[in-house]
Structure formats: C-alpha cells, structure tokens
Amino acid sequence: MFVPEITTGMKTFYILLLLTGCNTLCAVKAQTTGTNNVNGIISDRLSRQGLPNASVVLANKMDTTVVLTALTNGKGSFGFKNVAEGMYTITVAYIGYKTYRIDSFSIGQHHTPAVPLSITLDLNQKILKAVTVTALKPFIVQGTDKIVLNVAESPIAAGGNAQDILARVPGLITQGDALQFRGKTVTILVDDKYTNLSGADLTQYLSSMPANGIEKIEVIPNPSARYDAQGGSVINIKTAKNKNFGTNGVLTGGLGAGYYARYNGGLSLNYRNKKLNVYGSYDYQHNEQYYANYSERRLSSNEQLTDNERDVRTRNNHSVKAGIDYTINPKSSLSILIKGMDNFRRRSVYDKSLLHNAGNLTDSFSSVTTAGYAGIFVPSVNVYYKTTFDSTGRELRINVDYFRHEKAWNDDFTTRFFDGKGSEYASALLLREAYAAYYWY
C-alpha cells in the first residue's frame, strides 16, 4: 500500500490556494448584490419647479427588463436603493410633457453619481384639434321668477302643438276651456304680444300652433307691472327665429301616430344683417283624433239602456307669418309683424242607443249622426317701437295691434228611430245648428 507523504511546504501551498478561492467568491458576491443608491429630481425646464408623481423607470440596458420603478414626491424627488452594479437606462414620463430617456447609465464602484440626478422635462406642445362639446338644455328649468320649457331641444316638439306642450307645464290645469296656474287665471302672450283670446277660441288657437315652431315657453307666476296680467299669471310663448347672418332657410316636418296619423310641415326663410332682419314662414298641420265611448244604464229591473258612440275629429291648419325688425340706432328699434291662421275642422259622430228588455232582447234603438264643419280665420298686424332714454334703463315702448277673428260653425244632427227588428218606425229628425262670429281689436 502506497501512502503519499505530504511535506510542510505542500501544506502551505494548499492553504494559500483555499484562501485565494474564498476571496474571489466573496468579491463576485459583492458585485452582484451591491449597495448603491440613485437619487434625483424631476422638474419643469422653464419654471424649475419639481413635478410630483412623475414616473421613473430603471431598466437593464442589455435586455430592457425593468429593474425598479418610482414616483416622484411632492417636490419632484425620487430614489432607488440597493442597485446592483451594471449598465442601465432611465426613462421619465409625465402627463403633458415629453418623455425623457437616459440611454446609458453606469452603476459601479467608480461610476455611482455622488450628487442627485437633475432631469428637466419639456412641455409637449402638440397642437390638438378643436373639440366642440354640445349639451342639451333640460326640458323644464325652474328659476326663481319663472319656469322655462325648452321646446326646441325636446323630441316632444315633433308632431305636437302648443296645447300639447302646455299640458306638460307643472301646476297648469285646464277647467273647461279656461287655463289656471296654481289657482290663478292665465294670460297668454306670443313673443311678448297679447293674443286677445280666451276660452274655446284660445284653445283652438293653441291647438293650431305647431310645436316645432316654438323655441321656448316662459311661465311667470308673479308677473311685474310690465305685464297687464290683472293679478293672474303669464305664459309667454317664444317662437323660433333664425339668428344667423345672411340668407337662411329651414324646412321642418313632424309625424305622430295614435288611432290615426298626424303630421305637420313648414318652411321658414330669413335674411339678417347688422341692422335689418326680414323673415317669413308657412306651416301646415293635419291632426285626426278618434274617440270611443260606451256606457250601460239600468233603468229598472226589466230594462237596460246601452249607448255606443264613435267620434272622429279632423283638423287642418294653415299658418303664415311675415315680419321685419329694424335697428334704428343702438337705443331704438322698430318691428312690424303680419301673421294669420286659417283653420278648418270637420267632425263626424255616430251614436247608437239600444233599449233592452228583461230577456236582454232589443226593444228599440235610436241613432244620432252628427256632421260638423267649422272654419276659423285669424289675421293680425303688430307694430312695435322701443327706445332707451339713458343708462338707467328707462324705456319707452309703443305697441299697436290690429286683430280680427272670424268664425263660422255648422253642425247637422240627424236622429232616427228603429224597433227591435231594425225597421224605422218614425220619420227622421233633422236639427241644424249654425252661427258666425266676427270681432276685432
């Protein structure tokens, strides 16, 4: 058996080799972990003010992997701790500023920065395209002194009329043909001018005014002395006007449906410059409504009366308007408006009443047929002058109106009588109701 002999010199050699390997391993470990810190400040190039919440990314230059990230504090400062030696990139991003990048940043025993990095960012002055934000006004706006219904921007205007819009005013009720707002009588104005109508004539006038020609409706519960409201409320209907300069035209149309279709259309033309505004419009409205009523009444233990009624009402309305507004000087203006409405109404009603006996057999019945025709013609002329005297706002207003209302009405009622077998046993009765009315202011 051979056993090698180790001399003292060889022991010394092995010990030195072991120490050298240990030192090399410790050095490699120190270079891998590192205890280097990187600090810096991000600021605006012009103001030199620190930028808070800027994003700072430290990435490996060789493979672009992200090593550390940080956000600047309120003064624009950031810091990375315990960064290993190596080559890195630093990227800084901030909203509204150009992205800043350091492509090569060395961290090592002799390359770690002794002072914080100072990085300044430039504003991103890219020109953006103009953005238009359009917001629709709410249909009902309640102010301190009045309620405003923005009709022009509501789909309710399509196919409707002024009477339909007023039915949506909170607090406004109709009793018969009279309007009341919170228990007060109501005075109706159109473009700050009195309609001089009331009752059924006012209802007919409002029903003939297309809603797509209305810009807004103002409800004034407690009007000032400017209005002759006689202690009641005021409703001012503002019609739509084109405010663009030059020559403009608008073609409108609306369609609605119930039992029958209803529709309207119109054309308006306008020319405007700095002092003069000339305008005119024509509107047509067709409306057909269907009503059905059924009732049963027990007259005695052996008799019962049933009633069926069908009512069809057709309205055709033509409205025309022409006017001129002239600004005499910055304090004075003159307006002339001519308008008219021609309304035709047709009504067809069939009513059948049946009398039944104890066996529910028809004892007899009667029928009433109604054929009605009505025509309304309302022309008017208005001359309006306004001037302001001084800076206090005192004004002189002159308002001259000519108004004419022509109304012709004709109803024919035919009543016929039949026995239980359907044979007519008496002569038909014919009743005609006709009248005409003319008045003007």
Buried (B, 14 or more C-beta within 10 A) or exposed (E): EEEEEEEEEEEEEEEEEEEEEEEEEEEEEEEEEBEBBBEBBBBBEEEEEBBBEBBBBBBBBEEEEEBBEBEBBEEBBBBBEEBBBBBBBBBBBBEEBBEBEBEEBEBEEEEBBEEBBEBBBEEEEEEEEEEEEEEEEEBBEEEEEBBBBBBBBBEBBBBBBBBBBBEBBEEBEEEEEBBBBEEBBBBBBBBBBBBBBBEEBBBBBBBBBBBBBBBBBBBBBEBEEEBEBEEBBBBBBBBBBBEEEEEBEBEBEBEBEEEBEBBBBBBBBBBBEEEEBBBBBBBBBBBBBEEEEEEEEEEEEEEBBBBBBBBBBBBBBBBBBBBBBEBEEEEEBBBBBBBBBBBBBBBEBEBBBBBBEEEEEBBBBBBBBBBBBBBBBBBBBBBBBBBBEEEEEEEEEEEEBEBBBBBBBBBBBBBBBBEBEEEEEEEEEEEEEEEEEEEEE
